[in-house]
Amino acid sequence: MTPVTAIVVAIFAIVYLGMILGGLPRLKLDRTGVALLGAIAIVGLGDISPEQAAQAIHLPTILLLFAFMVISAQMRLGGFYAAVTRRIVALPGSPARLLAWVIASAALLSAVFSNDIVCLAMAPVLVQACLGRRLDPVPYLLALACAANIGSAATLIGNPQNMLIGEVLGLGFGAYLRDAAPPVLLGLAALWLLLRPSLRALQGTPPAATSEDDPGFDAWQSGKGLAVAGVLLLVFLATGWPRDVAALVGAGLLLLSARFHTRQVTALIDWDLLVLFMSLFVVNHALAHTGVTGQLVQGLRAQGLDLAQTGPLFAATLLLSNLVSNVPAVMLLLPMAGSAGDAAGVGLVLALVSTLAGNLLVVGSIANIIVVDAARRQGVTIDWRRHARTGVPVTLATLAIAAGWLAWRG
């Protein structure tokens, strides 16, 4: 191993240690900061040029992710998510029926829009509405987070890692939806069954919910966002127009607004996530450039662990998703697993397992953290133990369903 290769491997190791820890000890760095500094160090080392670093970034994925952030921002500014939540909680029926509506709506919205944005907009309204009906909001909040994660696995636009998988492997939108829908629907049913026994009414005086900024429902602005999203789904299903280009055009149309200033929309873009993606593309490319990644894949195959096969890929995705989070895990595994074997099969395993594994612990997905933080601001506490009492069995059940489906699918 040459000195340059050793330094690149060391940088890669430090970056992924930061992914595990959420930062680096004694430094004010989060995962995005660690990845960005890693990419800067790679370029500064001279192992790859700035032009090569730019080429390492998978632009279609970045454009698709950015475009759907714009569309989700439009929906949030139009008050759509909050209005849907209020409407659902106002429906007559038992607490179990309300739980089913929360799960179904969160899953459906997350399959089309960003699951993180859905949770951010729905959680505060859900807390207030549940307290108003004297219902313990915790099971419903956990249902929101888990259903958003499960539902986002249904499509190639439901979450960032699925966008990456679909773009890199060139998966068909409709074909993936047909393959992913059965385990997702069964997983949502399992979530309802597991949460139903925990439903209860509040005794005494419920905690007072604080008011959150609510843009109010704007039918026209929400309708614009829904129309663009609907047209894009038809384009994805029925045409060969590149998804990133189509989504970018849709986002551009929404930016032509007489109501919302561009700054209002761009303020809701998750720039940190975009920078994290671009930085990890550079760091992972640098490691592959040294040949270490290829040697690792060959070594694993020599030991009978072929990441192009369902079993080893399932286990590796589950392990890494809980160590470094699902986005870095997919970015690390995708070049190794996608270089051989059935692209559709590899993509389905990566997408399902990395997404479903996010429900295990609070830190497993951003959606979980958003819901817990929103609940805390409303005076409702969900600590890691309470989340784990739901998250662990939900994750085990949904992964078992996914494993059975993958085995049956062959």
Secondary structure, 3 states (H helix, E strand, C coil): CCHHHHHHHHHHHHHHHHHHHCCCCCCCCCHHHHHHHHHHHHHHHCCCCHHHHHHHCCHHHHHHHHHHHHHHHHHHHCCHHHHHHHHHHHCCCCHHHHHHHHHHHHHHHHHHCCHHHHHHHHHHHHHHHHHHCCECHHHHHHHHHHHHHHHHCCCCCCCHHHHHHHHHHCCCHHHHHHHHHHHHHHHHHHHHHHHHHHCCECCCCCCCCCCCCCCCCCHHHHHHHHHHHHHHHHHHHHCCCCHHHHHHHHHHHHHCCCCCCHHHHHCCCCHHHHHHHHHHHHHHHHHHHHCHHHHHHHHHHHCCCCCCCHHHHHHHHHHHHHHHCHHHHHHHHHHHHHCCCCHHHHHHHHHHHHHHHHHCCHHHCHHHHHHHHHHHHCCCCCCHHHHHHHHHHHHHHHHHHHHHHHHHHC
